[in-house]
């Protein structure tokens, strides 16, 4: 097994990886910006290396600095965590070329799935159902118009490289196409450095359902069920749950089998998540995330399997430690993303944590790097905690979640805990009757 792993990330995910390493007897190296010198993962790691000033481009995206840290500390492997360089094929390749193990999939899989057009083509070849749309980038309004007439309005213009809603436009008729294409290209270029966009049919009331998969270098691939990530604001997930209230057992087994067969055919190794839009009994491929997901804890709560531990073992060359038939899906789990934002207008709220009390009790887990006295920096993602709750049923899980939210104390900054408290009493949520547009259009009324 690896003796020392460098964690190329920050916040709760860096702490999550450190904890898995510590339980496996593996030493850790925390890299950090000057803004994160007092971060919890830095304080707990066996070694730490400052890699630059607060801007991510000068620290957490600074590949030479990260490699230098790995060299001077004698690390065996690099875990990229979530975000930053976790889906950067060039980084994965450079890590391997310098003699370290990249804890993730092969660079070629990251490369293919990182380009949404290439990913969609690969998905079709692998037998994964896709949303009807263009078979490549659309360059002009005329080209877009031809595709739109074929698949029918409304259509969705999407950036080929990227996500989070940037470079994404909904178009309801041909007169809007030209302007929307130009706007989407401009946004995509600014956000991702690539202006290529493509077109898909716009689905009116879909669910966002993703399947967690794991593959090893011995040809074994399993799925660990699905997660419903439909509660979103501006294409950013707010709350996730598993199993999805929208699926029955037959649909669940069908999409799991499709995901496993596709990943086995592709030779995929490591953790990965295949994301779908689900509407009227049909699944439509969106993208694949070739990394650990923010919402992985609900899968762990449901199955009792440590996904980070498995990811590390698979990267070392070990086979998956369980079989598909041995996985036991028990009960229901929900994750609330706790962001340092105003619940009224979602403006960021960095600052000093004056009080901190995490809820506890049976079936309650909090993944967070916060502590009293910690200064939440303004430079990074606003996610500061994940409240994860498990129950024997969805109803029990929701009741436990309400209790846990009432116990959660984070003083000194604004958080969206009050939003979650309201959300978990909404009739549509309680009935499981929501889609990807519901949170904004019905609950937030934006």
C-alpha positions as CSV (number, residue, x, y, z in Angstrom):
1,X,0.0,0.0,0.0
2,X,1.0,3.6,-0.4
3,X,3.1,5.0,2.4
4,X,2.4,8.7,1.9
5,X,-0.3,10.5,-0.1
6,X,-0.3,14.2,-1.1
7,X,-3.8,15.7,-1.0
8,X,-4.0,18.3,-3.7
9,X,-7.1,20.0,-2.4
10,X,-8.6,21.9,0.6
11,X,-11.6,22.2,2.9
12,X,-13.8,19.3,3.9
13,X,-12.8,17.0,1.1
14,X,-9.1,17.3,2.0
15,X,-10.0,16.4,5.5
16,X,-12.2,13.5,4.3
17,X,-9.3,12.1,2.3
18,X,-6.9,12.6,5.3
19,X,-9.2,10.6,7.6
20,X,-9.4,7.7,5.2
21,X,-5.6,7.7,4.8
22,X,-5.1,7.8,8.6
23,X,-7.4,4.8,9.1
24,X,-5.4,2.9,6.4
25,X,-2.1,3.7,8.1
26,X,-1.0,6.1,5.3
27,X,0.8,9.3,6.0
28,X,-0.6,12.5,4.4
29,X,0.9,15.7,3.0
30,X,-1.4,18.8,3.0
31,X,-0.7,21.5,0.4
32,X,-2.2,24.9,1.0
33,X,-2.3,28.5,0.0
34,X,-1.3,31.2,2.5
35,X,-5.0,31.8,3.1
36,X,-5.4,28.2,4.3
37,X,-2.4,28.0,6.6
38,X,-4.7,27.4,9.6
39,X,-7.1,25.0,7.9
40,X,-8.0,21.8,9.7
41,X,-6.5,19.5,7.1
42,X,-3.2,21.4,7.3
43,X,-3.2,21.1,11.1
44,X,-4.0,17.3,11.1
45,X,-1.8,16.2,8.2
46,X,1.6,14.6,8.9
47,X,3.3,17.2,6.7
48,X,2.2,20.5,5.1
49,X,3.6,22.6,2.3
50,X,2.6,26.1,1.3
51,X,2.2,26.2,-2.5
52,X,1.3,29.8,-3.1
53,X,-0.9,32.9,-2.5
54,X,-4.7,32.7,-2.2
55,X,-5.8,32.9,-5.9
56,X,-6.4,29.3,-6.9
57,X,-4.4,29.7,-10.2
58,X,-1.3,30.5,-8.0
59,X,-1.8,27.6,-5.6
60,X,-4.3,24.8,-6.0
61,X,-4.1,25.0,-9.8
62,X,-0.3,25.5,-9.7
63,X,0.9,22.1,-11.1
64,X,4.7,22.8,-10.7
65,X,4.2,23.8,-7.1
66,X,2.1,20.7,-6.3
67,X,4.7,18.4,-8.0
68,X,7.5,20.1,-6.1
69,X,5.7,19.5,-2.8
70,X,5.2,15.8,-3.7
71,X,8.9,15.5,-4.5
72,X,10.3,17.2,-1.4
73,X,8.0,15.3,0.9
74,X,8.6,11.9,-0.8
75,X,5.0,11.2,-1.5
76,X,4.0,8.0,-3.4
77,X,0.7,9.3,-4.8
78,X,-1.4,12.3,-5.3
79,X,-5.1,12.5,-4.5
80,X,-6.8,15.4,-6.4
81,X,-10.0,15.5,-4.4
82,X,-12.9,17.4,-5.9
83,X,-12.7,20.4,-8.2
84,X,-9.5,22.3,-9.0
85,X,-7.3,19.7,-10.9
86,X,-9.4,16.6,-10.1
87,X,-10.6,16.3,-13.8
88,X,-7.5,17.7,-15.5
89,X,-6.1,15.1,-17.8
90,X,-2.9,16.9,-18.2
91,X,-2.3,17.0,-14.5
92,X,-3.0,13.3,-14.2
93,X,-0.6,12.5,-16.9
94,X,2.2,14.8,-15.5
95,X,1.7,13.2,-12.1
96,X,2.2,9.8,-13.5
97,X,5.2,10.9,-15.7
98,X,7.0,12.2,-12.6
99,X,6.7,8.8,-10.9
100,X,3.7,9.4,-8.6
101,X,0.4,7.5,-8.7
102,X,-2.6,9.6,-9.6
103,X,-5.5,8.5,-7.5
104,X,-8.2,8.6,-10.2
105,X,-8.9,7.2,-13.6
106,X,-6.6,7.0,-16.6
107,X,-5.8,10.4,-18.3
108,X,-7.5,9.3,-21.5
109,X,-10.8,8.7,-19.6
110,X,-10.6,12.1,-18.0
111,X,-9.9,13.7,-21.4
112,X,-12.8,12.1,-23.1
113,X,-15.3,12.7,-20.4
114,X,-14.1,16.3,-19.8
115,X,-15.3,17.3,-23.3
116,X,-19.1,17.0,-23.3
117,X,-19.3,16.4,-27.1
118,X,-16.6,13.7,-27.0
119,X,-18.3,12.3,-23.9
120,X,-21.7,12.1,-25.6
121,X,-20.1,10.3,-28.6
122,X,-18.4,7.9,-26.3
123,X,-21.6,7.3,-24.3
124,X,-23.5,6.4,-27.5
125,X,-20.8,3.9,-28.5
126,X,-20.9,2.4,-25.0
127,X,-24.7,1.9,-25.1
128,X,-25.7,4.7,-22.7
129,X,-28.9,6.5,-23.7
130,X,-28.4,10.1,-24.6
131,X,-30.6,13.3,-25.1
132,X,-31.2,13.9,-28.8
133,X,-29.0,16.7,-30.2
134,X,-26.1,17.7,-32.4
135,X,-23.4,15.2,-33.0
136,X,-20.7,17.8,-32.6
137,X,-20.2,21.6,-32.1
138,X,-22.6,24.0,-33.7
139,X,-20.8,26.9,-35.4
140,X,-23.6,29.1,-36.9
141,X,-27.2,30.0,-36.3
142,X,-28.0,28.2,-39.6
143,X,-26.4,25.0,-38.4
144,X,-28.1,25.3,-35.0
145,X,-31.4,26.0,-36.7
146,X,-31.1,22.8,-38.8
147,X,-30.4,20.7,-35.6
148,X,-33.2,22.4,-33.7
149,X,-35.8,21.7,-36.4
150,X,-34.8,18.1,-36.4
151,X,-35.0,17.5,-32.6
152,X,-37.7,20.2,-31.9
153,X,-37.9,23.3,-29.7
154,X,-37.2,24.1,-27.0
155,X,-33.5,23.3,-27.2
156,X,-30.6,23.8,-24.8
157,X,-27.2,25.2,-25.9
158,X,-24.4,23.9,-23.7
159,X,-20.7,24.5,-23.4
160,X,-18.6,21.6,-24.6
161,X,-16.0,22.0,-21.9
162,X,-17.4,22.9,-18.4
163,X,-20.4,22.9,-16.3
164,X,-22.2,24.8,-13.5
165,X,-24.6,26.4,-15.9
166,X,-22.0,28.6,-17.6
167,X,-22.3,28.7,-21.4
168,X,-25.8,27.2,-21.1
169,X,-28.9,28.8,-22.7
170,X,-32.5,27.6,-23.2
171,X,-34.0,28.6,-26.6
172,X,-37.7,28.4,-27.3
173,X,-37.9,29.5,-31.0
174,X,-35.7,30.0,-34.1
175,X,-35.6,33.8,-33.7
176,X,-33.6,33.5,-30.5
177,X,-31.0,31.0,-31.8
178,X,-28.4,33.4,-33.2
179,X,-28.1,35.6,-30.2
180,X,-28.2,32.6,-27.8
181,X,-25.4,30.9,-29.7
182,X,-23.2,34.0,-29.5
183,X,-23.9,34.5,-25.8
184,X,-23.2,30.9,-25.0
185,X,-19.9,30.9,-26.9
186,X,-18.8,34.1,-25.2
187,X,-19.6,32.7,-21.7
188,X,-17.9,29.4,-22.5
189,X,-14.8,31.1,-23.8
190,X,-14.6,33.3,-20.7
191,X,-15.2,30.5,-18.2
192,X,-13.4,27.5,-19.8
193,X,-11.1,28.9,-22.5
194,X,-13.0,27.0,-25.2
195,X,-16.0,28.5,-27.0
196,X,-17.4,25.3,-28.6
197,X,-21.1,24.7,-27.8
198,X,-23.6,22.0,-28.8
199,X,-27.3,21.6,-28.8
200,X,-29.6,19.2,-27.1
201,X,-33.4,18.8,-26.7
202,X,-34.5,20.8,-23.7
203,X,-36.4,18.6,-21.2
204,X,-39.2,20.3,-19.4
205,X,-39.5,18.6,-16.0
206,X,-36.6,16.1,-15.6
207,X,-34.9,14.7,-12.5
208,X,-31.2,14.8,-12.2
209,X,-30.2,11.2,-11.3
210,X,-26.6,10.0,-11.1
211,X,-25.1,6.5,-10.8
212,X,-22.0,5.9,-8.7
213,X,-19.6,3.4,-10.3
214,X,-16.3,1.9,-9.3
215,X,-13.8,0.0,-11.5
216,X,-10.5,-1.6,-10.9
217,X,-7.5,-2.8,-13.0
218,X,-8.7,-6.4,-12.9
219,X,-11.8,-5.8,-15.0
220,X,-14.2,-5.6,-12.1
221,X,-16.9,-2.9,-12.2
222,X,-19.7,-2.3,-9.8
223,X,-22.4,0.3,-9.2
224,X,-23.4,1.6,-5.8
225,X,-26.8,2.8,-6.6
226,X,-28.1,6.2,-7.7
227,X,-28.4,9.6,-6.1
228,X,-31.1,12.2,-6.9
229,X,-29.5,15.6,-7.3
230,X,-32.5,17.5,-8.7
231,X,-32.7,20.2,-6.0
232,X,-30.5,22.8,-7.7
233,X,-30.1,26.6,-7.9
234,X,-28.4,27.9,-11.0
235,X,-27.3,24.4,-11.8
236,X,-25.6,24.0,-8.5
237,X,-26.7,21.2,-6.3
238,X,-28.2,22.1,-2.9
239,X,-29.6,18.8,-1.6
240,X,-29.1,15.2,-2.7
241,X,-30.8,12.0,-1.6
242,X,-30.5,8.3,-2.2
243,X,-32.4,6.3,-3.3
244,X,-34.2,8.6,-5.7
245,X,-37.9,8.9,-4.8
246,X,-38.7,9.0,-8.6
247,X,-37.4,5.5,-9.5
248,X,-38.8,2.0,-9.0
249,X,-36.7,-1.1,-8.5
250,X,-36.8,-2.1,-12.1
251,X,-35.6,1.3,-13.3
252,X,-32.9,1.4,-10.7
253,X,-31.6,-2.0,-11.7
254,X,-31.8,-1.2,-15.4
255,X,-29.7,2.0,-15.2
256,X,-27.2,0.5,-12.8
257,X,-26.7,-2.4,-15.2
258,X,-26.3,-0.1,-18.2
259,X,-23.7,2.0,-16.3
260,X,-21.7,-1.1,-15.2
261,X,-21.7,-2.6,-18.7
262,X,-20.5,0.7,-20.3
263,X,-17.7,1.2,-17.8
264,X,-16.5,-2.4,-18.1
265,X,-16.4,-2.1,-21.9
266,X,-14.4,1.2,-21.6
267,X,-11.9,-0.3,-19.1
268,X,-12.7,2.4,-16.6
269,X,-10.7,2.3,-13.3
270,X,-11.4,4.3,-10.1
271,X,-14.5,6.1,-8.9
272,X,-16.8,7.8,-11.4
273,X,-20.3,9.1,-11.6
274,X,-22.5,8.9,-14.7
275,X,-25.1,11.7,-14.6
276,X,-28.5,11.5,-16.3
277,X,-31.7,13.5,-16.8
278,X,-34.7,11.3,-16.1
279,X,-38.1,12.1,-17.5
280,X,-41.2,10.0,-18.3
281,X,-39.4,6.8,-17.5
282,X,-36.4,7.5,-19.8
283,X,-32.8,8.2,-18.9
284,X,-30.7,10.6,-20.9
285,X,-26.9,10.9,-20.4
286,X,-25.6,14.4,-19.4
287,X,-22.0,13.8,-18.5
288,X,-19.6,11.7,-16.5
289,X,-17.6,13.0,-13.6
290,X,-14.3,11.2,-13.4
291,X,-13.6,11.8,-9.7
292,X,-15.0,11.6,-6.2
293,X,-18.3,13.5,-5.8
294,X,-19.2,16.1,-3.2
295,X,-22.3,14.0,-2.4
296,X,-20.5,10.7,-2.0
297,X,-21.3,10.5,1.7
298,X,-25.0,9.6,1.2
299,X,-23.8,6.5,-0.8
300,X,-21.5,5.6,2.0
301,X,-24.3,5.9,4.5
302,X,-26.6,3.7,2.5
303,X,-24.1,1.0,1.7
304,X,-21.6,1.2,4.6
305,X,-18.8,1.2,2.1
306,X,-15.9,3.7,2.4
307,X,-15.6,5.0,-1.1
308,X,-12.4,7.0,-0.6
309,X,-10.7,3.9,0.9
310,X,-11.8,1.8,-2.1
311,X,-10.6,4.5,-4.5
312,X,-7.1,4.5,-2.9
313,X,-6.9,0.7,-2.8
314,X,-8.0,0.4,-6.5
315,X,-5.3,3.1,-7.4
316,X,-2.7,0.9,-5.7
317,X,-3.7,-2.0,-7.9
318,X,-5.9,-4.0,-5.5
319,X,-9.2,-5.4,-6.7
320,X,-12.5,-4.0,-5.4
321,X,-13.0,-5.5,-2.0
322,X,-16.7,-6.5,-2.6
323,X,-18.9,-7.8,-5.3
324,X,-22.1,-6.3,-6.8
325,X,-24.2,-9.0,-5.1
326,X,-22.7,-8.3,-1.7
327,X,-23.7,-4.6,-1.6
328,X,-26.6,-4.0,0.8
329,X,-28.6,-0.8,0.2
330,X,-30.3,-0.1,3.5
331,X,-32.7,2.8,4.3
332,X,-32.5,6.3,3.0
333,X,-29.9,9.1,3.1
334,X,-29.9,12.8,2.5
335,X,-27.2,15.4,2.2
336,X,-27.6,19.1,2.7
337,X,-24.9,21.3,1.4
338,X,-24.2,24.1,3.9
339,X,-22.8,27.1,2.0
340,X,-21.4,30.3,3.6
341,X,-24.1,32.4,1.9
342,X,-27.0,34.6,2.9
343,X,-30.2,32.5,2.8
344,X,-32.0,35.5,1.5
345,X,-30.0,36.4,-1.6
346,X,-27.2,33.8,-1.7
347,X,-24.5,36.5,-1.4
348,X,-21.2,34.9,-0.2
349,X,-20.5,35.3,3.6
350,X,-16.9,34.7,4.4
351,X,-15.6,35.6,7.9
352,X,-14.5,34.3,11.3
353,X,-16.4,31.4,12.9
354,X,-17.4,32.6,16.4
355,X,-19.4,29.5,17.4
356,X,-19.5,26.0,16.0
357,X,-21.5,23.1,17.1
358,X,-22.1,20.1,14.8
359,X,-25.3,18.0,15.3
360,X,-24.9,14.4,16.3
361,X,-26.8,11.3,17.2
362,X,-27.7,8.1,15.4
363,X,-27.4,8.3,11.7
364,X,-26.0,11.9,11.6
365,X,-22.7,12.8,9.9
366,X,-21.1,16.1,9.3
367,X,-18.2,16.6,6.8
368,X,-16.7,20.0,7.5
369,X,-13.3,21.6,8.2
370,X,-14.9,24.4,10.3
371,X,-13.9,25.1,13.9
372,X,-14.5,28.0,16.3
373,X,-12.0,30.7,15.4
374,X,-11.4,29.6,11.9
375,X,-11.5,32.3,9.2
376,X,-13.6,31.3,6.1
377,X,-11.6,32.8,3.2
378,X,-13.4,34.7,0.4
379,X,-11.3,33.1,-2.3
380,X,-12.9,29.7,-2.8
381,X,-16.2,27.8,-3.1
382,X,-18.7,28.8,-0.5
383,X,-19.4,25.2,0.6
384,X,-18.3,24.9,4.3
385,X,-20.1,21.8,5.5
386,X,-22.2,18.8,4.4
387,X,-24.9,17.5,6.8
388,X,-25.6,13.9,6.0
389,X,-28.4,11.9,7.6
390,X,-29.5,8.3,7.3
391,X,-32.7,6.6,8.4
392,X,-34.5,3.3,7.9
393,X,-37.0,5.1,5.7
394,X,-37.3,8.4,3.8
395,X,-39.7,9.7,6.4
396,X,-37.5,8.8,9.3
397,X,-34.5,10.3,7.5
398,X,-36.3,13.7,6.9
399,X,-37.4,13.8,10.6
400,X,-33.9,13.2,11.7
401,X,-32.6,15.8,9.2
402,X,-34.9,18.4,10.6
403,X,-33.7,17.7,14.1
404,X,-30.0,17.9,13.0
405,X,-30.6,21.2,11.2
406,X,-32.1,22.6,14.4
407,X,-29.0,21.6,16.3
408,X,-26.4,23.0,13.8
409,X,-24.7,26.1,15.1
410,X,-22.4,28.1,12.8
411,X,-21.8,31.6,14.3
412,X,-20.1,34.6,12.7
413,X,-21.2,34.0,9.1
414,X,-24.4,33.5,7.2
415,X,-25.2,30.0,6.0
416,X,-28.1,28.5,4.1
417,X,-29.2,26.3,7.1
418,X,-32.5,28.3,7.3
419,X,-33.2,27.5,3.6
420,X,-32.8,23.8,4.3
421,X,-35.1,24.1,7.4
422,X,-37.8,25.5,5.1
423,X,-37.1,23.1,2.3
424,X,-37.5,20.0,4.5
425,X,-41.0,21.0,5.4
426,X,-42.2,21.8,1.9
427,X,-45.1,19.5,0.8
428,X,-43.6,18.8,-2.7
429,X,-40.3,17.8,-1.1
430,X,-42.0,15.6,1.5
431,X,-43.9,13.9,-1.4
432,X,-40.7,13.6,-3.5
433,X,-42.5,15.5,-6.2
434,X,-39.9,17.8,-7.6
435,X,-37.6,18.3,-10.7
436,X,-34.5,20.2,-11.6
437,X,-36.5,23.5,-12.0
438,X,-38.6,23.1,-8.9
439,X,-36.3,24.7,-6.3
440,X,-35.9,28.0,-8.3
441,X,-39.3,28.3,-9.9
442,X,-41.6,27.0,-7.1
443,X,-39.8,27.1,-3.8
444,X,-37.5,30.1,-4.3
445,X,-39.8,31.7,-6.9
446,X,-37.0,33.3,-8.9
